[in-house]
Amino acid sequence: MKKDIHPDYKEVVFHDTSSDYKFITRSTIKSKETIKWEDGKEYPLIKVEVSSASHPFFTGKKLFVDTAGRVEKFQKKYQKKS
């Protein structure tokens, strides 16, 4: 394999902001924010709006997540004209 062409693959913490669920995994994504994990080490922090902890398919609950008024914008754009 060629050297210096692959991104840095490291452990990062993903934080589901809608359910306050955090999990650690490996990724190539970069972040300026960091968080101290349970093992005492600092990891890059990536904030997401939906994960398996908050998605209706996995939870079985109906959850309405609207950020920045996307639903209202869609309804306004495609409403029926009378």
HUKA-V893450 format. One record per pair of residues at least 24 apart in sequence whose C-alpha atoms are under 7 Angstrom apart, sorted by the first residue. I is the first residue (numbers start at 1). GAP is how many residues later the second one is. Records with the same first field share a line. If there is no record, write none. Layout:
I = GAP ; GAP
//
This chain:
11 = 32
12 = 31 ; 32 ; 33
13 = 30 ; 31 ; 32 ; 33
14 = 31 ; 32 ; 33 ; 34
15 = 31 ; 32 ; 33
16 = 31 ; 32 ; 33 ; 34 ; 35
17 = 30 ; 31 ; 32
18 = 31 ; 32 ; 36
19 = 34 ; 35
21 = 32
//
